[in-house]
Amino acid sequence: MHNSVIPNPQSNLMFVIARLTALRLAIACSLLLLLIYLSTNHAQVALTAWIAVACYAPLLIFGFYHSRHGMQPIHLVIHLLFECQILTIFLFFTGGASNPLISYLLILIVFAAYNLSRLWVWLIAITCILDYSILTQFYQPLQLSISSHHLANQTDQQSFLDWHLAGMWLTFLVSAITLTLLIPALMQSTIRKRQQLTELREKQLKNEQLIGIATLAAGTAHEMGTPLMTMEMILNDSIEHQLALNEGDTELLHQQVMICRQALQRLALAGRNIHNEAESINASHWLTTLLHRWRLSQPNALWFNAGLEHQVDIRKSPLLDQALLNLLDNAAQAGSKTIELSSEVIDQQWSLTIHQPDTQASQHLQQHHLFSSHKKHGIGLGLYLSNASIEQFDGQVHLVANRDGSTSCIIRLPCMSNGQ
């Protein structure tokens, strides 16, 4: 059975720190360009602001290292807290909360909310809120050259700026709390859904395995039916007439026992290779081999070939073997006439038609119900199991009752390319 792939938290953190490092490089370049712009416009920028931008260098180095060699969640916490303080120091000397780059603190909260537990997320969110609040009251304003016209309206502009900064702070506060509450909840919901999907996939694979085993077991039991019936007739005849078994009967019994043993060996071997998807087989060769095998369990089976030579490959699986044998049995027992086989390739699908020309066959098909059968020795599971097995390999089975009373069973299986 296939094993589901569980996401590795370590690789996920490596991916996150790699993206965060790339974003930091862009932010560091933006901060550096801002300082250069302020310097060229005769603004007085403290040396500490330049040092704060330089502190992004070790962050980038450690970020690149952790993106290659892995990291723990605590490392991401340290990264985010350190970057938060670097940005706060830079903003303190470049206008405080009035600097538009302060909104970058929200990005740090988003990174934390998507990748850390609730405790660490709240720690980083509270740190960013405190830093933002401090920068609204304590900072060094940028000293730009202002004309006399601007000085005349400085009081009105300062009042408007205070309202603007208060609104920005309130918006940041609401955004930070919302992200801290919402994103972890969404992430937990997503993780739960992924786990549920993984569990459902595992159950589906187990059900497919059970269906495959049931199909093989049912087919094996059917193959063993004929030799067991032969042995029963020989033994009953000898007991009824109180005769000792002659050499010919003994040899026949040995042959029938060998057939049963081979059927059980095929069942044991096939059960280990039910979902071997790497192997393929020529469709015509596969059909010919199975028809000869079918003759062993149905000595009186007759068929007529019509256009079966197609050089296409299909997937090889014991489930498909047993499914076709079951469908051949159903077709042979649905009527008294020789079944007709034909195949064709349509839209990269190999199609096999099993036709029973008996005009009474459609009545048998209409009487057929799932898990029930009107056949003398049947239990009606063969058709259901065959259909389930073929669908596992992206195939289809269609039963058609023709107008003349005959029936057709159409099997479609995808052709395999050479590279598959």
C-alpha positions, 0 to 999 in steps of 0.5 A: 500500500502506498504511504502518504507523504507528511510535510516536514516542519523543518523543510517548511521553516527553511522555505520560510527563512529563505523567503524572509531573507529575500524580503529583508534584502529588499527592505535593507536596500529600501532603507539604504536608499531612503538614507541616501535620499535624505542625505542628498536633501540636506536632512540631518540623519544620525549615524545610528540610523546608518548603523541600524541599516548595517545590522541587516548584514548579519541578519542576511548572513544568518538567514542564508545559513539557516535556509541551507542548513535548517532551523528551529522555531526559536531561531525564527522568533529570534530573527523576527524580534531582532529585525523588529528592534533594528527597524525600530531604531532606524525609525526612531532617527527617521521620523518615528511613526510618521515614516511609512516604512513602519507598516513593515512591522505588520509583515513580521507579524504575518510571518510569525502567525503563519509559522509559529505557535500562538505564544510566540505570535503574541510575543512578537505582536505585543513587541511590534505594538509596543515599538509602534506606540513608543515611536508615536511619542518618542522619535527624532523628526527629520529636519527638512528645509521648509519655505516661509509659506509652509511655516505659515501653515505649520500649526494646521499641518501639525494638528492634521499630522497628529490625527493622521498618526493617531489613526495610523496607530489605531489601524496598526493596533487593530490589524496586528490583533486581528492577524494574531487571532485570525491567521493561527486559527486559519492555519490550525484549520488548514492543518486539521483538514490536511490531516483529515484528507490524509486519513481519508486517503489512507482509508481509501487505499486500505479499501482498495487493498481489501477490494483487490484481495477480495477480487483475487480470493474470489477468482482463486476460489472460482479457479479451484472450483473445477478441479475440486468438482472433478476430484469430488466426482472421482472419489464419490464414484469410487466410494459408491462402487467400492472400487479402488482408484486406478492409476489413471484416476490417481494421476488425475487427482494429483493433477487437480491438486497441483492446479489448486496449489498453483492457484493458491501460489498465484494468490499469495504472489499476486497479493504482494504485487497488487499495486505494482504500477511500474510494469506494463504488458502488451494488451494482445499478449495479456489477453491471449495468456488469460484466455489460455488460463481461462480454459483451465477453469472453463474446459468447455469455454469457446470464443471467437477472436476478431481484431485483437492484434494491437501493439499497445501496452497497458498496466500489468496487475493481478487485479486486472487479470482476475477482473477479466477472468470474472467478466469472461465467466459472466459472459460465458454463463450469461448464454449458451453461444460462443462469446465474441471478442474484439478490441480497438484503440480509441483516444489512447484507450484500449477497448475490449468488447466481450459479446454474448450473442445469445438472444436470452443473455439480456434477460440474464443481465436485467435480472442481475443485481449487485451482491445477488445472482441467478446463476446456479453456482454464482454469488453475484460478486464477480461483476462488482469486484471486477468493476471496482478493480478496473476503476482503480487503474483508471479504467471503465466497464460498461454492460450493454443489453442489445436490442436483439437480446444479446449483451456486450461488456466493454472494458476500457483501459488507458494505454501506457506510454513508453516513458510511463 
